[in-house]
């Protein structure tokens, strides 16, 4: 059996690697190929396209990279024609993957989708494409199941993969020794995003903010699997920030975090670390995209909780002085920090629906293989 997998971001690479491992446990002879990152490749997926080559943020930014993205897209479709996989599993990354779903559907290749695009938040018309081209949507947030059922999409909820991650056993002291950190200081984790454009937009205000806080803190930045270490080090310049290699462990041991809106906000919420959500797009991209968004909140922990539990500094509000103000409110012990920790516990409880104990990627892989066997 052959499967085509397509993931275009660091989080998708992580979920894709879990899927590949699960497929190979269930069916040892299975072959996986497609688009992803280092984690999928390490898990045994043959990469025809690297996620770094197509990971672009923003409506405007995509235009300048469109010729290259199209080449990679057509290469993937051509390989699907030649190899005729038994099925395709698409992971988030909707602008690329929904178009891929259409082409694969034309070829008669069954399409499954693991980790839903946020069609319930913006550009909800895309649900029509999903209904037409996707055999089954496999979602990781409980409220997504009701949304898709209302639109007649075959859907199942398997739980959030991050909520099933093994407990972090590395001590703070061990982590400090590995990365040359001062364990006596409080750490501020910076998570500017998993794509170069995101880092360029989000990292400078983060660095400016922690510089205002002085040298009483250690600053740590986990490297996303879709980013090159040397490139990231160049973006830091002379800033006193230590690079680490594990986002979950980094935020777990940090006192607070500044996190770009996205999957990293879920990781940080599950770690129970108080944090501030930030994000910035190019001005024209923001103006064009904002009108398509239905919600007045962007951070997933706020959406899961149904209210604002973490501060969001988006676009024009994303200024160093605003970050400093919010960090000063949650760095010390006190009512604000304690309330956020309680609220994050509520989010953790909602995501940790154990579904009989089986991990989400394994449940997803099992459902896909069973569906194909019918």
C-alpha positions in Angstrom: 0.0 0.0 0.0 1.1 3.5 -0.8 -0.1 6.8 0.8 0.5 10.4 -0.2 0.9 12.8 2.7 1.0 16.6 2.4 2.0 18.9 5.2 3.3 22.4 4.8 4.1 23.8 8.3 6.1 22.8 11.4 3.0 21.6 13.2 1.8 19.6 10.2 5.3 18.0 9.9 5.0 16.9 13.5 1.5 15.5 13.1 2.5 13.9 9.8 5.4 12.2 11.4 3.1 10.7 14.1 0.7 9.5 11.3 3.6 7.8 9.4 4.7 6.1 12.5 1.1 5.0 13.2 0.6 3.7 9.7 3.8 1.7 9.8 2.8 0.1 13.2 -0.6 -0.9 11.8 0.8 -2.0 8.4 4.6 -2.5 8.4 4.9 -2.7 4.6 3.2 0.6 3.9 5.1 3.3 1.8 4.5 7.0 2.4 5.6 9.8 0.2 4.7 13.5 -0.4 5.4 16.9 1.2 6.6 17.6 4.7 9.6 18.4 6.8 12.5 16.7 8.6 10.3 14.9 11.2 8.2 13.2 8.5 11.3 12.3 6.6 12.9 10.8 9.8 9.7 8.8 10.4 10.1 7.2 7.0 8.2 9.4 4.5 9.9 10.0 1.2 9.9 13.8 0.6 9.2 14.9 -2.9 8.7 18.5 -1.8 10.1 20.0 1.4 7.6 22.2 3.3 10.2 25.0 3.5 9.8 25.4 -0.3 6.1 26.3 -0.1 5.6 27.8 3.4 4.6 31.4 2.7 2.5 33.6 5.0 -0.1 36.1 3.7 -2.3 36.8 0.7 0.1 39.3 -0.8 3.3 37.4 0.0 2.0 34.3 -1.8 1.8 36.2 -5.1 5.5 36.7 -5.3 6.3 33.1 -4.5 3.5 31.7 -6.7 5.6 30.4 -9.6 7.7 28.2 -7.3 4.7 27.0 -5.3 2.9 26.1 -8.6 6.0 24.1 -9.7 6.0 22.1 -6.5 2.3 21.6 -6.6 2.3 20.2 -10.2 5.3 18.0 -9.3 3.3 16.5 -6.5 0.2 16.0 -8.7 2.4 14.4 -11.4 3.9 12.0 -9.0 0.4 11.1 -7.7 -0.6 10.3 -11.4 2.5 8.1 -11.8 2.5 6.3 -8.4 -1.3 6.0 -8.0 -1.3 5.9 -4.2 -4.2 4.1 -2.5 -5.2 7.3 -0.6 -3.9 10.7 0.3 -3.9 12.3 3.8 -3.7 16.1 3.8 -2.7 18.0 6.9 -4.0 21.5 7.5 -2.2 24.0 5.1 -5.5 24.7 3.3 -4.5 27.1 0.4 -2.3 24.4 -1.0 -4.0 21.2 0.2 -7.6 22.1 -0.8 -6.4 22.6 -4.4 -4.4 19.3 -4.1 -7.6 17.6 -2.8 -9.4 18.7 -6.0 -6.7 17.3 -8.3 -6.4 14.1 -6.4 -10.2 13.7 -6.5 -10.1 14.0 -10.3 -7.6 11.2 -10.3 -9.9 9.0 -8.3 -7.6 9.0 -5.3 -9.5 8.9 -1.9 -8.7 12.0 0.1 -8.7 12.2 3.9 -8.0 15.4 5.8 -6.3 15.3 9.3 -6.3 18.6 11.2 -8.9 20.9 9.9 -8.3 24.3 8.3 -10.0 27.0 10.3 -13.0 27.2 7.9 -15.3 27.8 10.9 -13.4 31.1 11.6 -12.9 32.6 8.1 -13.6 31.8 4.5 -16.3 29.3 5.6 -17.3 28.8 1.9 -14.3 26.4 1.7 -16.5 23.8 3.5 -18.2 23.2 0.1 -14.8 22.1 -1.4 -14.2 19.9 1.6 -17.7 18.3 1.2 -17.0 17.7 -2.5 -13.4 16.4 -2.5 -12.7 14.9 1.0 -13.9 11.5 1.8 -13.5 12.1 5.6 -12.4 15.0 7.8 -10.6 13.9 10.9 -10.6 16.8 13.5 -8.6 17.5 16.7 -10.9 20.1 18.4 -14.3 18.9 19.7 -16.3 21.9 18.4 -15.1 21.2 14.9 -17.1 18.0 14.8 -20.4 19.8 15.2 -19.5 22.3 12.5 -18.8 19.7 9.9 -21.8 17.6 10.8 -24.0 20.7 10.2 -22.5 21.0 6.7 -23.0 17.3 5.8 -19.3 16.4 5.9 -18.2 12.9 7.0 -16.3 13.7 10.2 -14.7 12.1 13.2 -13.0 13.7 16.3 -9.9 11.9 17.5 -8.5 14.4 20.1 -5.6 16.8 19.9 -2.1 15.2 19.4 -0.4 17.7 21.6 -2.6 16.8 24.6 -1.4 13.2 24.4 2.3 14.0 24.3 4.3 12.1 27.0 5.1 13.9 30.2 8.2 16.0 30.1 10.8 14.3 32.2 13.8 16.6 31.5 14.4 18.7 34.6 14.9 22.4 34.4 18.5 22.0 35.5 19.2 19.4 32.9 17.7 21.6 30.2 19.7 24.6 31.4 23.0 22.6 31.3 22.3 21.3 27.7 21.7 24.8 26.3 24.0 26.9 28.5 21.1 28.6 30.4 21.2 30.2 33.9 18.9 28.1 35.9 18.8 30.7 38.7 17.1 33.2 36.4 13.5 33.2 35.1 13.2 32.3 31.4 11.1 34.1 28.8 10.3 31.9 25.8 9.9 33.5 22.4 8.0 31.6 19.7 7.8 33.9 16.6 6.4 31.3 14.2 7.5 28.4 12.0 8.0 30.2 8.7 10.6 32.7 7.6 8.1 35.5 6.8 6.5 35.0 10.2 9.8 35.3 12.0 10.7 38.4 10.1 7.5 40.1 11.1 7.1 38.8 14.6 10.7 38.5 16.0 11.9 42.1 16.0 9.1 43.5 18.3 9.7 40.5 20.6 13.4 41.2 20.8 12.7 44.9 21.4 10.4 44.0 24.3 12.7 41.7 26.1 15.5 44.2 25.7 13.4 46.7 27.6 13.1 44.2 30.5 16.8 44.1 31.0 19.2 41.2 31.7 17.4 39.8 34.7 15.9 37.1 32.5 17.2 34.5 30.2 15.5 34.5 26.7 15.0 31.2 24.9 13.7 30.5 21.4 12.9 26.9 20.2 13.8 26.3 16.6 10.9 25.1 14.5 11.6 22.1 12.3 10.9 24.2 9.1 13.5 26.8 9.9 17.3 26.7 9.5 19.3 27.2 12.6 21.9 29.4 11.0 19.3 31.6 9.3 17.5 32.0 12.6 20.7 32.9 14.4 21.3 35.7 11.8 17.8 37.1 12.5 18.7 37.3 16.2 21.8 39.4 15.4 23.5 40.4 18.7 20.4 39.8 20.8 21.1 37.7 23.9 18.7 34.8 23.1 19.6 31.1 23.4 18.3 28.7 20.7 16.8 25.4 21.9 15.4 22.4 20.1 12.2 21.4 21.8 9.3 23.8 22.0 7.2 21.8 24.5 10.1 21.5 27.0 11.2 25.1 26.4 7.8 26.6 27.3 7.2 24.1 30.1 10.3 25.4 31.9 9.8 29.1 31.0 8.2 31.5 33.4 6.3 33.2 30.6 6.2 33.2 26.8 5.5 35.4 23.9 3.8 33.3 21.2 2.8 33.9 17.6 -0.8 32.9 17.0 -1.0 29.3 15.8 -0.4 25.8 17.0 2.3 27.1 19.4 -0.4 28.7 21.5 -1.9 25.3 22.1 1.5 23.9 23.1 2.0 26.7 25.5 -1.5 26.4 27.0 -1.0 22.6 27.5 2.3 23.4 29.3 0.4 25.7 31.6 2.8 28.6 31.1 1.3 32.1 31.2 1.8 33.8 27.8 0.9 36.6 25.5 -0.3 36.0 21.9 1.1 38.2 19.1 0.9 38.3 15.4 1.6 40.7 12.5 1.0 40.5 8.8 2.0 42.9 5.9 -0.5 45.8 6.0 -2.2 45.0 2.7 -2.5 41.3 3.6 -4.1 42.4 6.9 -6.6 44.8 5.2 -7.6 42.2 2.7 -7.8 39.3 5.1 -9.5 40.9 8.1 -12.8 41.3 6.2 -12.9 37.5 5.7 -12.6 36.7 9.4 -15.8 36.0 11.3 -14.3 36.0 14.8 -13.1 38.8 17.1 -10.4 36.6 18.7 -7.6 34.7 17.1 -5.8 32.6 19.8 -6.9 29.0 19.9 -6.9 28.8 23.8 -9.4 31.7 23.8 -11.6 30.0 21.2 -11.5 26.7 23.2 -12.3 28.5 26.5 -15.0 30.6 24.9 -13.6 33.8 26.3 -10.4 35.9 26.4 -8.1 34.2 28.9 -4.8 35.3 27.3 -4.1 38.7 25.8 -3.9 39.0 22.1 -1.7 41.7 20.6 -2.5 41.6 16.9 -1.2 43.9 14.1 -1.1 47.5 15.3 -1.4 46.4 19.0 1.7 44.3 18.6 4.2 46.8 19.9 7.2 46.2 22.3 5.7 48.5 25.0 2.5 46.5 25.0 4.3 43.2 25.3 6.3 44.6 28.2 3.2 45.8 29.9 1.5 42.4 29.6 4.6 40.4 30.6 5.1 42.6 33.7 1.5 41.6 34.7 2.1 37.9 34.5 5.8 37.5 35.4 5.3 38.0 39.2 3.1 35.9 41.5 -0.2 37.5 41.9 -3.9 37.5 40.9 -3.3 38.0 37.2 -0.9 35.1 36.9 -2.9 32.8 39.1 -6.1 33.4 37.1 -4.4 32.7 33.8 -2.9 29.4 35.2 -6.5 28.4 36.3 -7.9 29.3 32.9 -5.2 27.4 31.1 -6.0 24.3 33.2 -9.6 24.6 31.9 -8.3 24.5 28.3 -6.1 21.5 29.2 -9.1 19.6 30.6 -11.1 20.3 27.4 -8.3 19.0 25.1 -7.4 16.0 27.2 -10.4 13.9 26.2 -8.6 10.6 26.2 -10.9 8.7 23.9 -10.0 5.4 25.4 -6.3 6.2 25.7 -5.3 5.7 22.1 -3.3 8.6 20.6 -5.0 10.8 18.0 -2.6 9.9 15.2 -3.1 6.2 15.8 -6.9 6.7 15.9 -6.7 8.7 12.6 -4.5 6.1 10.9 -6.7 3.2 12.0 -9.9 5.0 10.8 -8.3 5.7 7.4 -7.1 2.1 6.9 -10.5 0.8 8.0 -12.3 3.1 5.6 -10.2 2.0 2.7 -10.8 -1.6 3.5 -14.6 -1.2 3.3 
